Amino acid sequence: MKPKIFAVDIDGTITDNKGGRVDLDALAALRYLVKLGHKVIYVTGRSSIEAYVLSVFGGTTRIAVGENGGIITSGPNEHKLIGNKQECLQAFQFLKTKIPTASEKSVFPRITEVVLERNFDINTGKKILSENNFDVQLSDSMYAYHINSKGINKANGFLEVMKMFSATRQDVIAIGDSETDIPLFELAEVSVAMGNASEDVKSHATIAVQGREGDGVMEALEKIELKLHVK
């Protein structure tokens, strides 16, 4: 297989959404891809620092796209900010006046986004922000709700990584499970949705597997190898 760049989500893909535990078999498989000459880069709604640390201890490529594309971390003190947290905070403060239950989720500190508990109807939240002309977007990673600057998504964040390697979409393989992964699916030539993904998310992927979370990653890698060998 020609070396590829694997863009891999974290929560609900290599971890379980409830406890956040990393599937060690999936991590070992991703580390093996790196040994074969591929690049494995985490693209997540989590902090890019969390993802970068996982790449260091997990033995994958030491670049991370975090906060749903709002920031790219390529070293301990190397961060490229794309999103604007201030406008996200303003949107959140207004949202709380309309949905009192809306509250921030206790997470690793964010630099470009606001992360909320999944304790209200997201469509209602989207409607409120849109009708009041807030230039942000509200999305559901299945781990949390995220308020990001308009135009920020995993694909736009990952484009910065592609520039680092002079890569094209034909070089990219995306693996994920939530609506925040859809832009990345549309960017990549090959994309895989986990078994725990919704039918809508699966409809945007080129491959859907039955396995959930870590088990799904193992199944995904097998199907990707078969698909690329057929070409």
C-alpha positions in Angstrom: 0.0 0.0 0.0 1.3 3.5 -0.9 1.9 5.5 2.3 -1.2 7.2 3.4 -2.2 9.8 6.0 -4.8 8.3 8.4 -7.0 11.0 10.0 -8.4 9.3 13.1 -11.0 10.5 15.6 -10.6 9.6 19.2 -13.8 9.5 21.2 -16.2 6.7 20.1 -13.5 5.6 17.6 -10.4 4.4 19.5 -12.1 5.0 22.9 -15.5 4.3 24.4 -17.6 7.4 24.9 -18.6 6.6 28.4 -15.2 6.1 30.1 -12.8 7.5 27.6 -10.7 4.3 27.8 -8.3 3.8 24.8 -8.7 0.4 23.1 -5.1 -0.9 23.3 -5.5 -3.3 20.3 -6.7 -0.4 18.1 -3.8 1.7 19.4 -1.3 -1.1 18.6 -2.7 -1.4 15.1 -2.4 2.3 14.5 1.2 2.3 15.8 1.9 -0.6 13.4 0.7 1.6 10.5 3.3 4.1 11.4 6.0 1.4 11.4 4.9 0.6 7.8 5.5 4.1 6.7 2.0 5.6 7.0 1.1 8.7 9.1 -1.5 8.4 11.8 -2.9 11.8 13.0 -5.6 12.3 15.6 -8.4 14.7 14.5 -10.6 15.2 17.5 -13.1 17.4 19.4 -10.8 17.0 22.4 -7.9 19.4 23.2 -5.1 19.1 20.7 -2.7 18.8 23.6 -4.5 15.7 24.9 -4.3 14.3 21.4 -0.7 15.2 21.0 0.2 13.5 24.3 -1.7 10.4 23.1 0.4 10.4 19.9 3.6 10.6 22.0 2.8 7.8 24.4 1.0 5.8 21.7 3.7 5.9 19.2 1.8 7.6 16.3 2.6 10.7 14.3 3.3 13.7 16.6 0.8 16.1 15.1 -2.8 16.6 16.4 -5.8 18.5 15.1 -7.9 19.4 18.1 -11.1 21.3 19.1 -12.8 20.1 15.9 -10.3 21.8 13.7 -9.8 24.9 15.7 -6.2 24.3 16.6 -3.2 22.2 15.3 -0.5 21.1 17.7 2.8 19.8 16.3 5.1 20.1 19.3 5.0 21.0 23.1 5.0 24.7 22.3 3.9 24.7 18.7 0.2 25.5 18.2 -1.6 27.0 15.3 -4.9 28.7 16.2 -7.6 28.9 13.6 -10.7 29.4 15.8 -11.7 32.3 18.0 -12.8 31.4 21.5 -14.1 34.9 22.4 -16.9 34.7 19.9 -17.8 31.2 21.1 -18.0 32.4 24.7 -20.3 35.3 23.7 -22.6 32.8 21.9 -22.6 30.5 25.0 -23.5 33.3 27.3 -26.5 34.2 25.2 -27.5 30.6 24.8 -27.7 30.3 28.6 -30.3 33.1 28.7 -32.6 31.0 26.4 -31.7 27.5 27.6 -30.9 27.7 31.4 -29.8 24.1 31.5 -27.0 24.7 29.0 -23.7 24.3 30.9 -20.0 23.9 30.2 -18.6 20.4 30.3 -15.6 19.8 32.6 -12.8 19.2 30.1 -9.1 19.8 29.5 -8.9 23.6 28.9 -9.9 24.8 25.4 -8.2 27.5 23.4 -10.6 28.1 20.5 -14.0 26.6 21.4 -16.6 26.1 24.2 -17.6 22.6 25.2 -21.0 21.9 26.6 -22.8 19.1 28.3 -25.2 17.2 26.1 -28.2 18.1 28.3 -30.5 20.0 25.9 -31.9 19.7 22.4 -29.1 20.6 20.0 -31.4 21.6 17.2 -33.1 24.1 19.5 -29.7 25.5 20.3 -28.7 25.7 16.7 -31.9 27.6 15.9 -31.4 30.1 18.7 -27.9 30.9 17.7 -28.8 31.2 14.0 -31.8 33.4 14.6 -29.7 35.8 16.7 -27.0 36.1 14.1 -24.1 34.5 16.1 -21.3 33.7 13.7 -20.6 30.3 15.2 -21.7 26.7 14.8 -22.9 24.2 17.3 -22.2 20.5 16.8 -22.4 17.1 18.5 -19.4 14.9 18.8 -21.4 12.3 20.9 -19.0 13.1 23.7 -20.2 16.7 24.1 -21.7 19.6 22.3 -19.1 22.1 20.8 -19.4 25.8 19.9 -16.9 26.6 17.3 -16.2 29.7 15.1 -18.1 29.6 11.8 -16.2 27.6 9.2 -14.2 25.6 11.7 -14.4 21.9 11.2 -12.1 18.9 11.2 -11.6 19.1 7.4 -10.5 22.7 7.4 -8.1 22.0 10.3 -6.8 18.9 8.6 -6.1 20.9 5.5 -3.3 22.6 7.4 -1.8 19.2 8.1 -2.0 18.2 4.4 -0.1 21.4 3.5 2.7 20.2 5.9 3.1 17.0 3.8 2.1 18.4 0.4 -0.7 15.8 0.5 -3.8 15.5 -1.6 -7.2 14.1 -0.7 -6.1 10.8 -2.5 -3.5 10.4 0.3 -6.1 10.7 3.1 -8.1 8.0 4.9 -10.5 9.2 7.6 -12.0 7.1 10.4 -14.7 8.4 12.8 -18.1 8.1 14.3 -19.9 11.4 14.7 -21.4 14.3 12.8 -18.2 16.3 13.4 -16.4 13.7 11.3 -18.6 14.3 8.2 -16.5 17.2 6.8 -13.4 15.0 7.2 -15.2 12.1 5.4 -15.9 14.4 2.5 -12.3 15.5 2.3 -10.8 12.1 2.3 -10.7 9.7 -0.6 -11.5 6.8 1.7 -13.6 7.2 4.9 -14.9 4.7 7.5 -17.8 5.2 9.9 -17.8 3.1 13.0 -20.7 0.7 13.9 -21.8 3.1 16.7 -22.2 6.0 14.2 -25.7 7.2 13.2 -27.1 6.2 9.8 -26.7 9.8 8.6 -22.9 9.7 9.5 -22.6 6.3 7.8 -24.2 7.7 4.6 -21.3 10.1 4.2 -18.6 7.5 4.5 -17.2 5.3 1.7 -17.1 2.3 4.2 -19.3 1.5 7.2 -18.2 -1.3 9.6 -20.3 -3.2 12.1 -17.7 -3.1 14.9 -18.1 -0.4 17.5 -15.3 1.8 18.8 -12.0 0.0 19.1 -13.2 -3.2 17.5 -14.5 -1.1 14.6 -11.1 0.3 14.0 -9.6 -3.2 13.6 -12.4 -4.1 11.1 -11.9 -0.7 9.3 -8.2 -1.3 8.7 -8.9 -4.7 7.2 -11.6 -3.3 4.8 -9.3 -0.4 3.9 -6.5 -2.7 2.9 -8.9 -4.8 0.8 -10.3 -1.7 -0.9 -6.9 -0.2 -1.7 -5.6 -3.5 -3.1 -8.6 -3.8 -5.4 -7.7 -0.5 -7.1 
